[in-house]
Amino acid sequence: MGEAKRRKTSMGEKYGQETRILPWVPITKTQSEQFVQWTTKGAWIGIILTVIAWITIRFIGPAFGWWQVV
């Protein structure tokens, strides 16, 4: 308990606030981790949709005769 009080007095108003990535960028470390999680999920969704589209165009499309349209 003494360590927490010492830290609180030395940090002042900054005590209990999240740390920023860089002092001049208003983004916290938690926000940056959430951004990485969202973009990773988005990338995987994009990859899956691309594979589904490729399979549809490459295999299913010609089976229905869509290749003769061109």
mmCIF file of the N, C-alpha and C atoms, coordinates in Angstrom:
data_MODEL
# 
_entry.id   MODEL 
# 
loop_
_atom_site.group_PDB 
_atom_site.id 
_atom_site.type_symbol 
_atom_site.label_atom_id 
_atom_site.label_alt_id 
_atom_site.label_comp_id 
_atom_site.label_asym_id 
_atom_site.label_entity_id 
_atom_site.label_seq_id 
_atom_site.pdbx_PDB_ins_code 
_atom_site.Cartn_x 
_atom_site.Cartn_y 
_atom_site.Cartn_z 
_atom_site.occupancy 
_atom_site.B_iso_or_equiv 
_atom_site.pdbx_formal_charge 
_atom_site.auth_seq_id 
_atom_site.auth_comp_id 
_atom_site.auth_asym_id 
_atom_site.auth_atom_id 
_atom_site.pdbx_PDB_model_num 
ATOM 1   N N  . MET A 1 1  ? 0.821   -1.182  0.000   1.00 0.00 ? 1  MET A N  1 
ATOM 2   C CA . MET A 1 1  ? 0.000   0.000   0.000   1.00 0.00 ? 1  MET A CA 1 
ATOM 3   C C  . MET A 1 1  ? 0.872   1.255   0.000   1.00 0.00 ? 1  MET A C  1 
ATOM 4   N N  . GLY A 1 2  ? 2.013   1.217   0.616   1.00 0.00 ? 2  GLY A N  1 
ATOM 5   C CA . GLY A 1 2  ? 2.900   2.377   0.649   1.00 0.00 ? 2  GLY A CA 1 
ATOM 6   C C  . GLY A 1 2  ? 3.430   2.717   -0.735  1.00 0.00 ? 2  GLY A C  1 
ATOM 7   N N  . GLU A 1 3  ? 3.711   1.703   -1.526  1.00 0.00 ? 3  GLU A N  1 
ATOM 8   C CA . GLU A 1 3  ? 4.217   1.931   -2.877  1.00 0.00 ? 3  GLU A CA 1 
ATOM 9   C C  . GLU A 1 3  ? 3.179   2.642   -3.737  1.00 0.00 ? 3  GLU A C  1 
ATOM 10  N N  . ALA A 1 4  ? 1.928   2.261   -3.625  1.00 0.00 ? 4  ALA A N  1 
ATOM 11  C CA . ALA A 1 4  ? 0.862   2.892   -4.406  1.00 0.00 ? 4  ALA A CA 1 
ATOM 12  C C  . ALA A 1 4  ? 0.700   4.365   -4.016  1.00 0.00 ? 4  ALA A C  1 
ATOM 13  N N  . LYS A 1 5  ? 0.789   4.650   -2.752  1.00 0.00 ? 5  LYS A N  1 
ATOM 14  C CA . LYS A 1 5  ? 0.672   6.042   -2.311  1.00 0.00 ? 5  LYS A CA 1 
ATOM 15  C C  . LYS A 1 5  ? 1.852   6.870   -2.813  1.00 0.00 ? 5  LYS A C  1 
ATOM 16  N N  . ARG A 1 6  ? 3.046   6.301   -2.753  1.00 0.00 ? 6  ARG A N  1 
ATOM 17  C CA . ARG A 1 6  ? 4.226   7.016   -3.241  1.00 0.00 ? 6  ARG A CA 1 
ATOM 18  C C  . ARG A 1 6  ? 4.102   7.287   -4.732  1.00 0.00 ? 6  ARG A C  1 
ATOM 19  N N  . ARG A 1 7  ? 3.643   6.293   -5.492  1.00 0.00 ? 7  ARG A N  1 
ATOM 20  C CA . ARG A 1 7  ? 3.481   6.454   -6.924  1.00 0.00 ? 7  ARG A CA 1 
ATOM 21  C C  . ARG A 1 7  ? 2.422   7.515   -7.233  1.00 0.00 ? 7  ARG A C  1 
ATOM 22  N N  . LYS A 1 8  ? 1.356   7.518   -6.448  1.00 0.00 ? 8  LYS A N  1 
ATOM 23  C CA . LYS A 1 8  ? 0.284   8.491   -6.657  1.00 0.00 ? 8  LYS A CA 1 
ATOM 24  C C  . LYS A 1 8  ? 0.778   9.909   -6.409  1.00 0.00 ? 8  LYS A C  1 
ATOM 25  N N  . THR A 1 9  ? 1.557   10.103  -5.369  1.00 0.00 ? 9  THR A N  1 
ATOM 26  C CA . THR A 1 9  ? 2.055   11.451  -5.081  1.00 0.00 ? 9  THR A CA 1 
ATOM 27  C C  . THR A 1 9  ? 3.094   11.884  -6.111  1.00 0.00 ? 9  THR A C  1 
ATOM 28  N N  . SER A 1 10 ? 3.909   10.954  -6.605  1.00 0.00 ? 10 SER A N  1 
ATOM 29  C CA . SER A 1 10 ? 4.939   11.342  -7.569  1.00 0.00 ? 10 SER A CA 1 
ATOM 30  C C  . SER A 1 10 ? 4.357   11.595  -8.962  1.00 0.00 ? 10 SER A C  1 
ATOM 31  N N  . MET A 1 11 ? 3.302   10.865  -9.343  1.00 0.00 ? 11 MET A N  1 
ATOM 32  C CA . MET A 1 11 ? 2.724   11.027  -10.676 1.00 0.00 ? 11 MET A CA 1 
ATOM 33  C C  . MET A 1 11 ? 1.702   12.161  -10.731 1.00 0.00 ? 11 MET A C  1 
ATOM 34  N N  . GLY A 1 12 ? 1.089   12.472  -9.638  1.00 0.00 ? 12 GLY A N  1 
ATOM 35  C CA . GLY A 1 12 ? 0.129   13.573  -9.604  1.00 0.00 ? 12 GLY A CA 1 
ATOM 36  C C  . GLY A 1 12 ? -1.144  13.250  -10.379 1.00 0.00 ? 12 GLY A C  1 
ATOM 37  N N  . GLU A 1 13 ? -1.512  14.122  -11.333 1.00 0.00 ? 13 GLU A N  1 
ATOM 38  C CA . GLU A 1 13 ? -2.747  13.953  -12.090 1.00 0.00 ? 13 GLU A CA 1 
ATOM 39  C C  . GLU A 1 13 ? -2.693  12.785  -13.069 1.00 0.00 ? 13 GLU A C  1 
ATOM 40  N N  . LYS A 1 14 ? -1.515  12.364  -13.448 1.00 0.00 ? 14 LYS A N  1 
ATOM 41  C CA . LYS A 1 14 ? -1.375  11.277  -14.423 1.00 0.00 ? 14 LYS A CA 1 
ATOM 42  C C  . LYS A 1 14 ? -1.598  9.896   -13.807 1.00 0.00 ? 14 LYS A C  1 
ATOM 43  N N  . TYR A 1 15 ? -1.754  9.826   -12.500 1.00 0.00 ? 15 TYR A N  1 
ATOM 44  C CA . TYR A 1 15 ? -1.937  8.547   -11.819 1.00 0.00 ? 15 TYR A CA 1 
ATOM 45  C C  . TYR A 1 15 ? -3.265  7.905   -12.230 1.00 0.00 ? 15 TYR A C  1 
ATOM 46  N N  . GLY A 1 16 ? -3.218  6.672   -12.656 1.00 0.00 ? 16 GLY A N  1 
ATOM 47  C CA . GLY A 1 16 ? -4.415  5.934   -13.029 1.00 0.00 ? 16 GLY A CA 1 
ATOM 48  C C  . GLY A 1 16 ? -4.817  6.104   -14.481 1.00 0.00 ? 16 GLY A C  1 
ATOM 49  N N  . GLN A 1 17 ? -4.176  6.984   -15.217 1.00 0.00 ? 17 GLN A N  1 
ATOM 50  C CA . GLN A 1 17 ? -4.497  7.167   -16.623 1.00 0.00 ? 17 GLN A CA 1 
ATOM 51  C C  . GLN A 1 17 ? -3.657  6.211   -17.459 1.00 0.00 ? 17 GLN A C  1 
ATOM 52  N N  . GLU A 1 18 ? -4.220  5.837   -18.602 1.00 0.00 ? 18 GLU A N  1 
ATOM 53  C CA . GLU A 1 18 ? -3.483  4.938   -19.486 1.00 0.00 ? 18 GLU A CA 1 
ATOM 54  C C  . GLU A 1 18 ? -2.334  5.689   -20.144 1.00 0.00 ? 18 GLU A C  1 
ATOM 55  N N  . THR A 1 19 ? -1.287  4.954   -20.441 1.00 0.00 ? 19 THR A N  1 
ATOM 56  C CA . THR A 1 19 ? -0.141  5.567   -21.096 1.00 0.00 ? 19 THR A CA 1 
ATOM 57  C C  . THR A 1 19 ? -0.385  5.651   -22.602 1.00 0.00 ? 19 THR A C  1 
ATOM 58  N N  . ARG A 1 20 ? 0.169   6.666   -23.200 1.00 0.00 ? 20 ARG A N  1 
ATOM 59  C CA . ARG A 1 20 ? 0.036   6.858   -24.639 1.00 0.00 ? 20 ARG A CA 1 
ATOM 60  C C  . ARG A 1 20 ? 1.188   6.184   -25.360 1.00 0.00 ? 20 ARG A C  1 
ATOM 61  N N  . ILE A 1 21 ? 0.965   5.924   -26.645 1.00 0.00 ? 21 ILE A N  1 
ATOM 62  C CA . ILE A 1 21 ? 2.030   5.330   -27.452 1.00 0.00 ? 21 ILE A CA 1 
ATOM 63  C C  . ILE A 1 21 ? 3.194   6.305   -27.554 1.00 0.00 ? 21 ILE A C  1 
ATOM 64  N N  . LEU A 1 22 ? 2.882   7.505   -27.984 1.00 0.00 ? 22 LEU A N  1 
ATOM 65  C CA . LEU A 1 22 ? 3.854   8.595   -28.041 1.00 0.00 ? 22 LEU A CA 1 
ATOM 66  C C  . LEU A 1 22 ? 3.224   9.796   -27.336 1.00 0.00 ? 22 LEU A C  1 
ATOM 67  N N  . PRO A 1 23 ? 4.018   10.646  -26.733 1.00 0.00 ? 23 PRO A N  1 
ATOM 68  C CA . PRO A 1 23 ? 3.445   11.763  -25.975 1.00 0.00 ? 23 PRO A CA 1 
ATOM 69  C C  . PRO A 1 23 ? 2.568   12.698  -26.814 1.00 0.00 ? 23 PRO A C  1 
ATOM 70  N N  . TRP A 1 24 ? 2.881   12.858  -28.100 1.00 0.00 ? 24 TRP A N  1 
ATOM 71  C CA . TRP A 1 24 ? 2.129   13.801  -28.926 1.00 0.00 ? 24 TRP A CA 1 
ATOM 72  C C  . TRP A 1 24 ? 0.991   13.137  -29.713 1.00 0.00 ? 24 TRP A C  1 
ATOM 73  N N  . VAL A 1 25 ? 0.833   11.808  -29.604 1.00 0.00 ? 25 VAL A N  1 
ATOM 74  C CA . VAL A 1 25 ? -0.245  11.097  -30.292 1.00 0.00 ? 25 VAL A CA 1 
ATOM 75  C C  . VAL A 1 25 ? -1.317  10.732  -29.262 1.00 0.00 ? 25 VAL A C  1 
ATOM 76  N N  . PRO A 1 26 ? -2.564  11.173  -29.470 1.00 0.00 ? 26 PRO A N  1 
ATOM 77  C CA . PRO A 1 26 ? -3.609  10.917  -28.469 1.00 0.00 ? 26 PRO A CA 1 
ATOM 78  C C  . PRO A 1 26 ? -4.228  9.525   -28.577 1.00 0.00 ? 26 PRO A C  1 
ATOM 79  N N  . ILE A 1 27 ? -3.388  8.504   -28.684 1.00 0.00 ? 27 ILE A N  1 
ATOM 80  C CA . ILE A 1 27 ? -3.860  7.117   -28.771 1.00 0.00 ? 27 ILE A CA 1 
ATOM 81  C C  . ILE A 1 27 ? -3.194  6.328   -27.653 1.00 0.00 ? 27 ILE A C  1 
ATOM 82  N N  . THR A 1 28 ? -4.017  5.626   -26.865 1.00 0.00 ? 28 THR A N  1 
ATOM 83  C CA . THR A 1 28 ? -3.471  4.840   -25.759 1.00 0.00 ? 28 THR A CA 1 
ATOM 84  C C  . THR A 1 28 ? -3.048  3.463   -26.249 1.00 0.00 ? 28 THR A C  1 
ATOM 85  N N  . LYS A 1 29 ? -2.346  2.756   -25.418 1.00 0.00 ? 29 LYS A N  1 
ATOM 86  C CA . LYS A 1 29 ? -1.891  1.417   -25.778 1.00 0.00 ? 29 LYS A CA 1 
ATOM 87  C C  . LYS A 1 29 ? -3.063  0.461   -25.952 1.00 0.00 ? 29 LYS A C  1 
ATOM 88  N N  . THR A 1 30 ? -4.093  0.600   -25.121 1.00 0.00 ? 30 THR A N  1 
ATOM 89  C CA . THR A 1 30 ? -5.279  -0.256  -25.240 1.00 0.00 ? 30 THR A CA 1 
ATOM 90  C C  . THR A 1 30 ? -5.974  -0.016  -26.571 1.00 0.00 ? 30 THR A C  1 
ATOM 91  N N  . GLN A 1 31 ? -6.094  1.238   -26.980 1.00 0.00 ? 31 GLN A N  1 
ATOM 92  C CA . GLN A 1 31 ? -6.718  1.551   -28.258 1.00 0.00 ? 31 GLN A CA 1 
ATOM 93  C C  . GLN A 1 31 ? -5.911  0.985   -29.417 1.00 0.00 ? 31 GLN A C  1 
ATOM 94  N N  . SER A 1 32 ? -4.600  1.021   -29.320 1.00 0.00 ? 32 SER A N  1 
ATOM 95  C CA . SER A 1 32 ? -3.779  0.475   -30.396 1.00 0.00 ? 32 SER A CA 1 
ATOM 96  C C  . SER A 1 32 ? -3.909  -1.045  -30.473 1.00 0.00 ? 32 SER A C  1 
ATOM 97  N N  . GLU A 1 33 ? -4.039  -1.710  -29.338 1.00 0.00 ? 33 GLU A N  1 
ATOM 98  C CA . GLU A 1 33 ? -4.245  -3.158  -29.339 1.00 0.00 ? 33 GLU A CA 1 
ATOM 99  C C  . GLU A 1 33 ? -5.593  -3.522  -29.945 1.00 0.00 ? 33 GLU A C  1 
ATOM 100 N N  . GLN A 1 34 ? -6.623  -2.733  -29.638 1.00 0.00 ? 34 GLN A N  1 
ATOM 101 C CA . GLN A 1 34 ? -7.940  -2.971  -30.227 1.00 0.00 ? 34 GLN A CA 1 
ATOM 102 C C  . GLN A 1 34 ? -7.906  -2.758  -31.733 1.00 0.00 ? 34 GLN A C  1 
ATOM 103 N N  . PHE A 1 35 ? -7.174  -1.755  -32.190 1.00 0.00 ? 35 PHE A N  1 
ATOM 104 C CA . PHE A 1 35 ? -7.039  -1.495  -33.619 1.00 0.00 ? 35 PHE A CA 1 
ATOM 105 C C  . PHE A 1 35 ? -6.390  -2.678  -34.330 1.00 0.00 ? 35 PHE A C  1 
ATOM 106 N N  . VAL A 1 36 ? -5.359  -3.237  -33.728 1.00 0.00 ? 36 VAL A N  1 
ATOM 107 C CA . VAL A 1 36 ? -4.686  -4.395  -34.320 1.00 0.00 ? 36 VAL A CA 1 
ATOM 108 C C  . VAL A 1 36 ? -5.630  -5.589  -34.376 1.00 0.00 ? 36 VAL A C  1 
ATOM 109 N N  . GLN A 1 37 ? -6.419  -5.809  -33.337 1.00 0.00 ? 37 GLN A N  1 
ATOM 110 C CA . GLN A 1 37 ? -7.376  -6.918  -33.332 1.00 0.00 ? 37 GLN A CA 1 
ATOM 111 C C  . GLN A 1 37 ? -8.424  -6.759  -34.428 1.00 0.00 ? 37 GLN A C  1 
ATOM 112 N N  . TRP A 1 38 ? -8.988  -5.557  -34.564 1.00 0.00 ? 38 TRP A N  1 
ATOM 113 C CA . TRP A 1 38 ? -10.010 -5.310  -35.584 1.00 0.00 ? 38 TRP A CA 1 
ATOM 114 C C  . TRP A 1 38 ? -9.438  -5.471  -36.990 1.00 0.00 ? 38 TRP A C  1 
ATOM 115 N N  . THR A 1 39 ? -8.249  -4.930  -37.238 1.00 0.00 ? 39 THR A N  1 
ATOM 116 C CA . THR A 1 39 ? -7.677  -5.031  -38.577 1.00 0.00 ? 39 THR A CA 1 
ATOM 117 C C  . THR A 1 39 ? -7.283  -6.465  -38.908 1.00 0.00 ? 39 THR A C  1 
ATOM 118 N N  . THR A 1 40 ? -6.861  -7.225  -37.920 1.00 0.00 ? 40 THR A N  1 
ATOM 119 C CA . THR A 1 40 ? -6.534  -8.631  -38.160 1.00 0.00 ? 40 THR A CA 1 
ATOM 120 C C  . THR A 1 40 ? -7.787  -9.408  -38.533 1.00 0.00 ? 40 THR A C  1 
ATOM 121 N N  . LYS A 1 41 ? -8.884  -9.183  -37.800 1.00 0.00 ? 41 LYS A N  1 
ATOM 122 C CA . LYS A 1 41 ? -10.143 -9.846  -38.136 1.00 0.00 ? 41 LYS A CA 1 
ATOM 123 C C  . LYS A 1 41 ? -10.617 -9.432  -39.527 1.00 0.00 ? 41 LYS A C  1 
ATOM 124 N N  . GLY A 1 42 ? -10.509 -8.152  -39.834 1.00 0.00 ? 42 GLY A N  1 
ATOM 125 C CA . GLY A 1 42 ? -10.914 -7.663  -41.156 1.00 0.00 ? 42 GLY A CA 1 
ATOM 126 C C  . GLY A 1 42 ? -10.098 -8.277  -42.272 1.00 0.00 ? 42 GLY A C  1 
ATOM 127 N N  . ALA A 1 43 ? -8.805  -8.437  -42.034 1.00 0.00 ? 43 ALA A N  1 
ATOM 128 C CA . ALA A 1 43 ? -7.944  -9.053  -43.051 1.00 0.00 ? 43 ALA A CA 1 
ATOM 129 C C  . ALA A 1 43 ? -8.344  -10.506 -43.293 1.00 0.00 ? 43 ALA A C  1 
ATOM 130 N N  . TRP A 1 44 ? -8.619  -11.254 -42.235 1.00 0.00 ? 44 TRP A N  1 
ATOM 131 C CA . TRP A 1 44 ? -9.029  -12.650 -42.399 1.00 0.00 ? 44 TRP A CA 1 
ATOM 132 C C  . TRP A 1 44 ? -10.373 -12.751 -43.102 1.00 0.00 ? 44 TRP A C  1 
ATOM 133 N N  . ILE A 1 45 ? -11.294 -11.850 -42.792 1.00 0.00 ? 45 ILE A N  1 
ATOM 134 C CA . ILE A 1 45 ? -12.587 -11.858 -43.479 1.00 0.00 ? 45 ILE A CA 1 
ATOM 135 C C  . ILE A 1 45 ? -12.379 -11.581 -44.962 1.00 0.00 ? 45 ILE A C  1 
ATOM 136 N N  . GLY A 1 46 ? -11.507 -10.638 -45.286 1.00 0.00 ? 46 GLY A N  1 
ATOM 137 C CA . GLY A 1 46 ? -11.200 -10.338 -46.678 1.00 0.00 ? 46 GLY A CA 1 
ATOM 138 C C  . GLY A 1 46 ? -10.575 -11.519 -47.403 1.00 0.00 ? 46 GLY A C  1 
ATOM 139 N N  . ILE A 1 47 ? -9.679  -12.223 -46.749 1.00 0.00 ? 47 ILE A N  1 
ATOM 140 C CA . ILE A 1 47 ? -9.037  -13.393 -47.355 1.00 0.00 ? 47 ILE A CA 1 
ATOM 141 C C  . ILE A 1 47 ? -10.072 -14.480 -47.619 1.00 0.00 ? 47 ILE A C  1 
ATOM 142 N N  . ILE A 1 48 ? -10.936 -14.719 -46.657 1.00 0.00 ? 48 ILE A N  1 
ATOM 143 C CA . ILE A 1 48 ? -11.966 -15.760 -46.812 1.00 0.00 ? 48 ILE A CA 1 
ATOM 144 C C  . ILE A 1 48 ? -12.919 -15.401 -47.943 1.00 0.00 ? 48 ILE A C  1 
ATOM 145 N N  . LEU A 1 49 ? -13.356 -14.137 -48.011 1.00 0.00 ? 49 LEU A N  1 
ATOM 146 C CA . LEU A 1 49 ? -14.247 -13.725 -49.090 1.00 0.00 ? 49 LEU A CA 1 
ATOM 147 C C  . LEU A 1 49 ? -13.573 -13.819 -50.457 1.00 0.00 ? 49 LEU A C  1 
ATOM 148 N N  . THR A 1 50 ? -12.294 -13.519 -50.521 1.00 0.00 ? 50 THR A N  1 
ATOM 149 C CA . THR A 1 50 ? -11.553 -13.644 -51.775 1.00 0.00 ? 50 THR A CA 1 
ATOM 150 C C  . THR A 1 50 ? -11.482 -15.095 -52.219 1.00 0.00 ? 50 THR A C  1 
ATOM 151 N N  . VAL A 1 51 ? -11.229 -16.009 -51.304 1.00 0.00 ? 51 VAL A N  1 
ATOM 152 C CA . VAL A 1 51 ? -11.167 -17.437 -51.638 1.00 0.00 ? 51 VAL A CA 1 
ATOM 153 C C  . VAL A 1 51 ? -12.536 -17.934 -52.101 1.00 0.00 ? 51 VAL A C  1 
ATOM 154 N N  . ILE A 1 52 ? -13.588 -17.522 -51.423 1.00 0.00 ? 52 ILE A N  1 
ATOM 155 C CA . ILE A 1 52 ? -14.940 -17.932 -51.812 1.00 0.00 ? 52 ILE A CA 1 
ATOM 156 C C  . ILE A 1 52 ? -15.266 -17.410 -53.213 1.00 0.00 ? 52 ILE A C  1 
ATOM 157 N N  . ALA A 1 53 ? -14.930 -16.150 -53.481 1.00 0.00 ? 53 ALA A N  1 
ATOM 158 C CA . ALA A 1 53 ? -15.179 -15.576 -54.805 1.00 0.00 ? 53 ALA A CA 1 
ATOM 159 C C  . ALA A 1 53 ? -14.373 -16.315 -55.867 1.00 0.00 ? 53 ALA A C  1 
ATOM 160 N N  . TRP A 1 54 ? -13.133 -16.630 -55.577 1.00 0.00 ? 54 TRP A N  1 
ATOM 161 C CA . TRP A 1 54 ? -12.281 -17.325 -56.541 1.00 0.00 ? 54 TRP A CA 1 
ATOM 162 C C  . TRP A 1 54 ? -12.835 -18.715 -56.843 1.00 0.00 ? 54 TRP A C  1 
ATOM 163 N N  . ILE A 1 55 ? -13.253 -19.436 -55.806 1.00 0.00 ? 55 ILE A N  1 
ATOM 164 C CA . ILE A 1 55 ? -13.830 -20.776 -56.008 1.00 0.00 ? 55 ILE A CA 1 
ATOM 165 C C  . ILE A 1 55 ? -15.108 -20.675 -56.837 1.00 0.00 ? 55 ILE A C  1 
ATOM 166 N N  . THR A 1 56 ? -15.921 -19.680 -56.547 1.00 0.00 ? 56 THR A N  1 
ATOM 167 C CA . THR A 1 56 ? -17.167 -19.502 -57.291 1.00 0.00 ? 56 THR A CA 1 
ATOM 168 C C  . THR A 1 56 ? -16.882 -19.212 -58.762 1.00 0.00 ? 56 THR A C  1 
ATOM 169 N N  . ILE A 1 57 ? -15.994 -18.306 -59.024 1.00 0.00 ? 57 ILE A N  1 
ATOM 170 C CA . ILE A 1 57 ? -15.691 -17.930 -60.407 1.00 0.00 ? 57 ILE A CA 1 
ATOM 171 C C  . ILE A 1 57 ? -14.957 -19.047 -61.135 1.00 0.00 ? 57 ILE A C  1 
ATOM 172 N N  . ARG A 1 58 ? -14.025 -19.697 -60.473 1.00 0.00 ? 58 ARG A N  1 
ATOM 173 C CA . ARG A 1 58 ? -13.173 -20.700 -61.128 1.00 0.00 ? 58 ARG A CA 1 
ATOM 174 C C  . ARG A 1 58 ? -13.886 -22.027 -61.359 1.00 0.00 ? 58 ARG A C  1 
ATOM 175 N N  . PHE A 1 59 ? -14.664 -22.508 -60.403 1.00 0.00 ? 59 PHE A N  1 
ATOM 176 C CA . PHE A 1 59 ? -15.242 -23.845 -60.512 1.00 0.00 ? 59 PHE A CA 1 
ATOM 177 C C  . PHE A 1 59 ? -16.751 -23.852 -60.736 1.00 0.00 ? 59 PHE A C  1 
ATOM 178 N N  . ILE A 1 60 ? -17.474 -23.075 -59.984 1.00 0.00 ? 60 ILE A N  1 
ATOM 179 C CA . ILE A 1 60 ? -18.937 -23.123 -60.062 1.00 0.00 ? 60 ILE A CA 1 
ATOM 180 C C  . ILE A 1 60 ? -19.441 -22.410 -61.316 1.00 0.00 ? 60 ILE A C  1 
ATOM 181 N N  . GLY A 1 61 ? -18.852 -21.277 -61.660 1.00 0.00 ? 61 GLY A N  1 
ATOM 182 C CA . GLY A 1 61 ? -19.268 -20.518 -62.835 1.00 0.00 ? 61 GLY A CA 1 
ATOM 183 C C  . GLY A 1 61 ? -19.223 -21.325 -64.127 1.00 0.00 ? 61 GLY A C  1 
ATOM 184 N N  . PRO A 1 62 ? -18.099 -21.931 -64.465 1.00 0.00 ? 62 PRO A N  1 
ATOM 185 C CA . PRO A 1 62 ? -18.042 -22.720 -65.699 1.00 0.00 ? 62 PRO A CA 1 
ATOM 186 C C  . PRO A 1 62 ? -18.995 -23.926 -65.697 1.00 0.00 ? 62 PRO A C  1 
ATOM 187 N N  . ALA A 1 63 ? -19.310 -24.455 -64.531 1.00 0.00 ? 63 ALA A N  1 
ATOM 188 C CA . ALA A 1 63 ? -20.229 -25.588 -64.467 1.00 0.00 ? 63 ALA A CA 1 
ATOM 189 C C  . ALA A 1 63 ? -21.619 -25.194 -64.941 1.00 0.00 ? 63 ALA A C  1 
ATOM 190 N N  . PHE A 1 64 ? -21.996 -23.937 -64.808 1.00 0.00 ? 64 PHE A N  1 
ATOM 191 C CA . PHE A 1 64 ? -23.304 -23.464 -65.259 1.00 0.00 ? 64 PHE A CA 1 
ATOM 192 C C  . PHE A 1 64 ? -23.252 -22.868 -66.660 1.00 0.00 ? 64 PHE A C  1 
ATOM 193 N N  . GLY A 1 65 ? -22.081 -22.859 -67.301 1.00 0.00 ? 65 GLY A N  1 
ATOM 194 C CA . GLY A 1 65 ? -21.967 -22.363 -68.655 1.00 0.00 ? 65 GLY A CA 1 
ATOM 195 C C  . GLY A 1 65 ? -21.796 -20.865 -68.752 1.00 0.00 ? 65 GLY A C  1 
ATOM 196 N N  . TRP A 1 66 ? -21.401 -20.215 -67.671 1.00 0.00 ? 66 TRP A N  1 
ATOM 197 C CA . TRP A 1 66 ? -21.223 -18.767 -67.695 1.00 0.00 ? 66 TRP A CA 1 
ATOM 198 C C  . TRP A 1 66 ? -19.997 -18.362 -68.507 1.00 0.00 ? 66 TRP A C  1 
ATOM 199 N N  . TRP A 1 67 ? -19.108 -19.268 -68.785 1.00 0.00 ? 67 TRP A N  1 
ATOM 200 C CA . TRP A 1 67 ? -17.911 -18.920 -69.521 1.00 0.00 ? 67 TRP A CA 1 
ATOM 201 C C  . TRP A 1 67 ? -18.224 -18.658 -70.990 1.00 0.00 ? 67 TRP A C  1 
ATOM 202 N N  . GLN A 1 68 ? -19.387 -19.083 -71.477 1.00 0.00 ? 68 GLN A N  1 
ATOM 203 C CA . GLN A 1 68 ? -19.744 -18.882 -72.881 1.00 0.00 ? 68 GLN A CA 1 
ATOM 204 C C  . GLN A 1 68 ? -20.277 -17.492 -73.145 1.00 0.00 ? 68 GLN A C  1 
ATOM 205 N N  . VAL A 1 69 ? -20.530 -16.729 -72.122 1.00 0.00 ? 69 VAL A N  1 
ATOM 206 C CA . VAL A 1 69 ? -21.061 -15.391 -72.279 1.00 0.00 ? 69 VAL A CA 1 
ATOM 207 C C  . VAL A 1 69 ? -20.041 -14.489 -72.968 1.00 0.00 ? 69 VAL A C  1 
ATOM 208 N N  . VAL A 1 70 ? -18.773 -14.709 -72.726 1.00 0.00 ? 70 VAL A N  1 
ATOM 209 C CA . VAL A 1 70 ? -17.731 -13.837 -73.260 1.00 0.00 ? 70 VAL A CA 1 
ATOM 210 C C  . VAL A 1 70 ? -17.502 -14.030 -74.701 1.00 0.00 ? 70 VAL A C  1 
# 
